[in-house]
């Protein structure tokens, strides 16, 4: 049987898992399932574009900053890349010494630091919006990540996520991950498929549709089996389940494929946060990009990229100091940084 389409799998989803600079207008648009939660204006990108007013869009997957004058100057930072968010004093050309939002990120083994300053004095909304939505993202990973041996079952019932509905519960399903197989119970919902062993409920797996690459019926040494292949982002697992009779097997496969297709059109990412004050629609905030009568040098992209390195603005080595913690001389740390914090970033 043919595989299901994977329009919304993690293999194509990059918005929450990447840091990108100067993205196209197409990539600035909300993808299916992405919701604009807040719009902050004017916000300064203090590290990369100090002195320039911009707009910060807070979605359920990422933050997007763009220059108001030149929207092609922009950046997209996914929440999955966040390492730490803090508030510290920054030197803004628009506001001078003021409290700013620092975001330390890590993407593809590279650390980036972003500093955002609210140009309007006395408004804490910048900090509240970004930090609160990021926390909502962190606490909703079950919607987006394949999970093994989690607290999924309570009183022999699936612990439902918000907005989750059970479409089918199938008893007597064998998990074919071992030579003898394990007998258990299979759940099909609008968000994921779940299996747990009847003898040990902690032996379980939760596979969100976001991470399902294909659903097929294949022949195995146990006979025909339901085979679910997970995305490469989860390691490309191939999971087999034995469901009897054959009519129930085919019906379950068809049901999962149908629900997966519906989910692909309108994914549920699970980040549930709503601002009291509704932001404007993205279409109303879009500024038409006028071609600049300026030739852009090829290496300017690299310079903009380097500006956001976690220590990218260091011009020379700082003075050496003795570290009692390490018992040797080290380069003096930047203000606000600790050895423990640096180990956490490198881990």
Secondary structure per residue as TSV (DSSP state, phi and psi in degrees):
chain	resnum	aa	ss	phi	psi
A	1	X	-	360.0	146.7
A	2	X	-	-72.4	154.9
A	3	X	-	-76.1	156.0
A	4	X	-	-78.6	152.7
A	5	X	-	-65.9	151.1
A	6	X	-	-124.1	54.4
A	7	X	T	-64.8	-25.6
A	8	X	T	-121.7	23.4
A	9	X	S	-76.1	167.8
A	10	X	T	-65.6	-16.9
A	11	X	T	-66.3	-26.4
A	12	X	T	-108.8	-18.2
A	13	X	-	-76.4	117.0
A	14	X	-	-120.1	-16.8
A	15	X	T	-57.6	-39.3
A	16	X	T	-94.3	-3.7
A	17	X	T	-118.4	11.6
A	18	X	-	-141.3	156.3
A	19	X	E	-114.9	119.5
A	20	X	E	-131.4	146.8
A	21	X	E	-116.8	141.5
A	22	X	S	51.9	54.5
A	23	X	-	-77.1	162.6
A	24	X	-	-74.2	160.1
A	25	X	H	-55.8	-33.7
A	26	X	H	-62.7	-40.8
A	27	X	H	-76.8	-15.1
A	28	X	H	-81.3	-17.4
A	29	X	S	-72.4	155.5
A	30	X	-	-71.2	130.5
A	31	X	-	-78.8	165.6
A	32	X	T	-53.7	130.9
A	33	X	T	88.4	-14.4
A	34	X	-	-84.7	134.8
A	35	X	-	-124.4	134.1
A	36	X	E	-78.6	115.3
A	37	X	E	-94.5	-40.6
A	38	X	E	-149.6	152.2
A	39	X	E	-129.9	121.3
A	40	X	E	-114.2	130.5
A	41	X	E	-156.8	125.3
A	42	X	E	-93.8	142.8
A	43	X	E	-125.8	135.9
A	44	X	E	-97.6	132.0
A	45	X	E	-84.1	86.7
A	46	X	T	-65.3	-30.6
A	47	X	T	-82.6	-43.7
A	48	X	T	-96.3	-27.5
A	49	X	S	-139.6	58.0
A	50	X	T	-64.0	129.4
A	51	X	T	94.8	-0.4
A	52	X	-	-115.3	129.1
A	53	X	E	-75.1	140.6
A	54	X	E	-145.0	-176.5
A	55	X	E	-125.5	136.5
A	56	X	E	-113.2	121.0
A	57	X	E	-101.9	128.4
A	58	X	E	-109.7	113.4
A	59	X	E	-111.2	-178.5
A	60	X	S	-79.9	-2.3
A	61	X	S	-121.0	-24.7
A	62	X	E	-164.3	174.0
A	63	X	E	-114.5	142.5
A	64	X	E	-125.2	125.5
A	65	X	E	-114.3	137.4
A	66	X	E	-142.8	149.2
A	67	X	E	-66.3	138.7
A	68	X	S	-72.0	-36.8
A	69	X	S	-75.8	-43.8
A	70	X	-	-125.9	87.4
A	71	X	T	-58.8	-19.8
A	72	X	T	-69.1	-17.4
A	73	X	S	-87.2	105.4
A	74	X	E	-156.4	174.8
A	75	X	E	-153.6	151.3
A	76	X	E	-128.7	124.3
A	77	X	E	-125.5	113.8
A	78	X	E	-78.9	146.1
A	79	X	G	-64.1	-27.9
A	80	X	G	-67.0	-15.8
A	81	X	G	-90.0	-12.5
A	82	X	E	-63.7	135.7
A	83	X	E	-108.6	-43.9
A	84	X	E	-157.3	141.6
A	85	X	E	-120.6	130.8
A	86	X	E	-141.8	166.1
A	87	X	E	-115.8	127.2
A	88	X	E	-144.1	171.5
A	89	X	E	-78.4	135.7
A	90	X	E	-132.0	159.1
A	91	X	E	-100.4	102.9
A	92	X	E	-101.1	136.6
A	93	X	T	-68.7	-25.0
A	94	X	T	-88.1	-27.9
A	95	X	T	-127.6	-4.0
A	96	X	E	75.3	-148.9
A	97	X	E	-71.7	116.9
A	98	X	E	-153.5	162.4
A	99	X	E	-73.9	135.5
A	100	X	E	-135.9	163.0
A	101	X	E	-93.6	119.1
A	102	X	E	-100.7	130.6
A	103	X	E	-126.3	115.7
A	104	X	E	-96.1	129.6
A	105	X	E	-129.0	163.2
A	106	X	E	-139.7	125.2
A	107	X	E	-142.3	122.3
A	108	X	T	53.1	46.4
A	109	X	T	68.6	10.5
A	110	X	E	-114.9	133.1
A	111	X	E	-96.1	132.8
A	112	X	E	-123.3	147.5
A	113	X	E	-121.0	133.1
A	114	X	E	-122.9	140.0
A	115	X	E	-127.9	122.4
A	116	X	E	-120.3	135.1
A	117	X	E	-124.3	132.5
A	118	X	E	-79.1	119.4
A	119	X	S	-68.5	-28.2
A	120	X	S	-84.9	120.0
A	121	X	T	-66.1	151.3
A	122	X	T	74.8	21.0
A	123	X	-	-118.5	109.7
A	124	X	T	-86.1	5.7
A	125	X	H	-63.1	-32.2
A	126	X	H	-56.1	-50.8
A	127	X	H	-67.5	-44.1
A	128	X	H	-62.2	-46.0
A	129	X	H	-64.9	-54.4
A	130	X	H	-64.5	-46.9
A	131	X	H	-66.3	-42.2
A	132	X	H	-66.6	-42.5
A	133	X	H	-68.6	-38.3
A	134	X	H	-62.0	-40.4
A	135	X	H	-64.2	-39.4
A	136	X	H	-63.6	-36.4
A	137	X	H	-64.3	-45.2
A	138	X	H	-63.9	-32.1
A	139	X	T	-91.7	9.0
A	140	X	T	-126.1	30.4
A	141	X	G	-66.5	-22.9
A	142	X	G	-60.9	-26.1
A	143	X	G	-71.6	-25.0
A	144	X	T	-120.0	-14.5
A	145	X	S	-123.5	141.9
A	146	X	-	-69.9	130.4
A	147	X	E	-124.2	138.1
A	148	X	E	-117.6	140.3
A	149	X	S	52.6	53.6
A	150	X	-	-108.1	171.4
A	151	X	S	-80.3	77.8
A	152	X	-	-95.6	-27.0
A	153	X	E	-116.2	137.6
A	154	X	E	-138.6	122.7
A	155	X	T	54.8	42.2
A	156	X	T	63.2	15.6
A	157	X	E	-119.6	147.3
A	158	X	E	-68.9	130.4
A	159	X	-	-76.9	106.8
A	160	X	-	-75.7	143.7
A	161	X	-	-82.6	160.2
A	162	X	T	-56.0	136.4
A	163	X	T	71.1	11.0
A	164	X	-	-96.5	139.9
A	165	X	-	-130.9	136.4
A	166	X	E	-85.3	125.3
A	167	X	E	-98.2	-27.3
A	168	X	E	-157.3	141.6
A	169	X	E	-127.6	121.7
A	170	X	E	-120.3	119.4
A	171	X	E	-87.1	158.0
A	172	X	E	71.1	39.0
A	173	X	E	-102.2	127.0
A	174	X	E	-91.0	128.8
A	175	X	E	-87.0	122.6
A	176	X	T	-95.6	27.4
A	177	X	T	-75.7	-16.4
A	178	X	S	-120.9	170.1
A	179	X	S	-61.3	-37.8
A	180	X	S	-95.5	-12.8
A	181	X	-	78.2	161.2
A	182	X	E	-129.6	129.9
A	183	X	E	-83.9	133.9
A	184	X	E	-159.1	-161.9
A	185	X	E	-121.7	141.4
A	186	X	E	-118.7	132.1
A	187	X	E	-117.4	139.2
A	188	X	E	-120.2	121.4
A	189	X	E	-123.7	-176.4
A	190	X	S	-80.2	-4.9
A	191	X	S	-117.3	-31.2
A	192	X	E	-162.8	174.3
A	193	X	E	-118.4	142.9
A	194	X	E	-134.0	138.5
A	195	X	E	-130.7	141.1
A	196	X	E	-140.0	149.5
A	197	X	E	-74.7	140.1
A	198	X	S	-69.7	-33.9
A	199	X	S	-80.8	-21.1
A	200	X	-	-148.7	96.4
A	201	X	T	-65.2	-20.0
A	202	X	T	-76.2	-12.9
A	203	X	S	-87.3	95.7
A	204	X	E	-151.7	172.6
A	205	X	E	-150.1	139.9
A	206	X	E	-121.9	121.1
A	207	X	E	-119.7	102.6
A	208	X	E	-69.6	150.2
A	209	X	G	-58.2	-28.4
A	210	X	G	-59.0	-27.0
A	211	X	G	-106.1	7.6
A	212	X	E	-90.8	124.2
A	213	X	E	-92.6	-38.6
A	214	X	E	-156.0	155.5
A	215	X	E	-131.4	121.9
A	216	X	E	-140.0	165.3
A	217	X	E	-111.6	121.7
A	218	X	E	-127.8	159.6
A	219	X	E	-83.9	137.3
A	220	X	E	-134.2	177.6
A	221	X	T	-68.6	-12.0
A	222	X	T	-97.9	4.4
A	223	X	E	102.5	-166.2
A	224	X	E	-63.0	138.7
A	225	X	E	-141.2	152.4
A	226	X	E	-80.7	123.3
A	227	X	E	-117.6	121.5
A	228	X	E	-113.4	122.4
A	229	X	E	-103.5	126.9
A	230	X	E	-87.2	165.8
A	231	X	-	-68.5	162.7
A	232	X	G	-63.2	-27.2
A	233	X	G	-62.6	-23.8
A	234	X	G	-101.8	2.1
A	235	X	T	106.3	0.4
A	236	X	-	64.3	45.7
A	237	X	-	-65.7	146.0
A	238	X	E	-117.1	110.8
A	239	X	E	-112.4	128.2
A	240	X	E	-112.5	139.9
A	241	X	E	-135.0	131.3
A	242	X	E	-96.3	117.6
A	243	X	-	-124.0	125.4
A	244	X	S	-117.2	149.6
A	245	X	S	-77.3	-177.5
A	246	X	H	-60.8	-34.1
A	247	X	H	-64.6	-37.7
A	248	X	H	-70.0	-36.7
A	249	X	H	-60.5	-49.0
A	250	X	H	-65.9	-39.6
A	251	X	H	-65.2	-38.8
A	252	X	H	-67.2	-43.4
A	253	X	H	-61.2	-43.5
A	254	X	H	-63.3	-40.3
A	255	X	H	-65.9	-44.2
A	256	X	H	-63.6	-42.0
A	257	X	H	-61.3	-43.0
A	258	X	H	-64.0	-45.4
A	259	X	H	-66.4	-36.1
A	260	X	H	-64.1	-39.9
A	261	X	H	-65.9	-42.5
A	262	X	H	-62.3	-42.9
A	263	X	H	-63.6	-38.3
A	264	X	H	-62.7	-33.1
A	265	X	H	-73.3	-38.2
A	266	X	S	-141.0	80.5
A	267	X	-	-65.8	150.5
A	268	X	-	-107.9	109.2
A	269	X	-	-89.9	-10.7
A	270	X	-	84.2	-0.4
A	271	X	-	-85.4	99.2
A	272	X	-	-104.6	98.2
A	273	X	-	-148.4	133.8
A	274	X	-	-131.5	128.9
A	275	X	-	-77.4	146.4
A	276	X	S	-65.2	-38.4
A	277	X	S	-100.5	116.3
A	278	X	-	-69.2	131.6
A	279	X	-	-74.9	161.8
A	280	X	-	-68.3	157.3
A	281	X	-	-67.7	148.7
A	282	X	H	-59.7	-34.8
A	283	X	H	-62.3	-33.8
A	284	X	H	-75.2	-18.9
A	285	X	H	-96.8	-9.5
A	286	X	-	-68.8	133.0
A	287	X	-	-108.7	130.3
A	288	X	-	-64.6	130.4
A	289	X	-	-85.2	118.1
A	290	X	-	-95.5	127.8
A	291	X	-	-57.2	134.1
A	292	X	-	-83.2	140.9
A	293	X	S	-86.1	51.4
A	294	X	S	-138.9	137.5
A	295	X	-	-87.9	126.1
A	296	X	-	-91.5	125.6
A	297	X	-	-71.4	147.5
A	298	X	T	-64.4	-31.2
A	299	X	T	-87.6	2.2
A	300	X	H	-67.8	-32.7
A	301	X	H	-61.0	-42.3
A	302	X	H	-64.0	-41.8
A	303	X	H	-62.7	-41.4
A	304	X	H	-64.2	-38.3
A	305	X	H	-64.3	-45.2
A	306	X	H	-65.4	-29.7
A	307	X	T	-59.1	-23.3
A	308	X	T	-99.4	1.3
A	309	X	B	-55.4	146.4
A	310	X	T	-56.6	-26.8
A	311	X	T	-133.4	37.1
A	312	X	T	-71.3	-20.6
A	313	X	T	-93.5	10.3
A	314	X	-	-74.5	122.8
A	315	X	-	-88.8	-31.8
A	316	X	S	-151.6	164.1
A	317	X	-	-63.1	139.9
A	318	X	-	-81.5	163.6
A	319	X	-	-61.0	145.6
A	320	X	E	-77.3	144.2
A	321	X	E	-135.3	157.6
A	322	X	E	-85.0	128.2
A	323	X	E	-100.4	111.8
A	324	X	T	-65.7	-30.1
A	325	X	T	-66.9	-38.4
A	326	X	T	-98.7	-20.9
A	327	X	T	76.9	26.0
A	328	X	E	-154.2	171.8
A	329	X	E	-82.4	135.2
A	330	X	E	-133.4	164.6
A	331	X	E	-68.5	135.6
A	332	X	-	-57.4	131.9
A	333	X	-	-74.6	154.7
A	334	X	-	-65.2	153.6
A	335	X	T	-57.5	133.4
A	336	X	T	90.5	-4.3
A	337	X	-	-106.5	149.3
A	338	X	-	-128.2	159.3
A	339	X	H	-60.8	-41.1
A	340	X	H	-59.4	-42.5
A	341	X	H	-63.8	-37.6
A	342	X	H	-68.3	-37.4
A	343	X	H	-63.6	-37.5
A	344	X	H	-64.8	-36.9
A	345	X	H	-69.3	-40.7
A	346	X	H	-76.0	-18.2
A	347	X	-	-71.8	360.0
